[in-house]
């Protein structure tokens, strides 16, 4: 199992320098990745200072050499996929192939979409997400691309250079468990980030939910003929310092990444609080 740290792109982490300092600490303490959120407007009251996640990731990329970097998660439906393809490709090349793109519908929908006159229908957003992922995958191929969808169009375009990682930068799909559509979507790509009971409190997910989600993803992968392809299963919460037997239980349930998160509240975007946990290092079995 590998271990990541996730932070919001607001509060203390609206400062790229703070994210760069944290990224160095994450790498030094033995974690395997740092992920940042991708919000435009998280809450209208109180108004939060929010930074662009791609600038934050660039700052982290410039001061690290080993850890993976990415978003958790990017609402693809509110992005132009051609612009997103360029941004992620550029960062993947800057990092020597260390990027991960976490994706999903994004929320709060009224803030992320409605406040800017974008559609808020879950069905429409899901359609735009699926089409956006298809376009990303084709543009990243480096081959001549034409795509005609319900919402997106690409006409005779070739994107170069390609990402370092082939056939693409890994795409991990987030969604609330036990909602099955986002997990079916995840099974078609490279990883799943299910949000389970206790997620808002950063509690470790119940083992029965993890086991059920793992079995569902495994079956969906097999149905798609992808059972032999690499696939990441990501769960998270707050873990204790040092030995933690839960890690072994999660690994046995198929989990490949533990993502360290702070509970929603006053410490969520507090750099000092997160840094204290980061410096302790990831949990261990013994």
Buried (B, 14 or more C-beta within 10 A) or exposed (E): BBBBBBBBBBBBBBBBEBBBBBBBBBBBBBBBBBBBBBBBBBEEEEEBEBBBBBEBBBBBBEBBEBBBBBBBBBBBBBBEBBEBBEBBBBBBBBBEEBBBBBBBBBBBBEBBBEBEEBBBEEEBBBBBBBBBBBBBBBBBBBEEBEBEBEBBEBEEEEBEEBBBBEEBBBBBBBBBBEEEEBBBBBBBBBBBBBBBBBBEEBEBBEEEBBBBBBEBBBEBBEEEEBEEEEBBBBBBBBBEEEEBEBBEBBBEBBBBBBBBBBBEEEBBBBBEBBBEBBEBBBBBEE
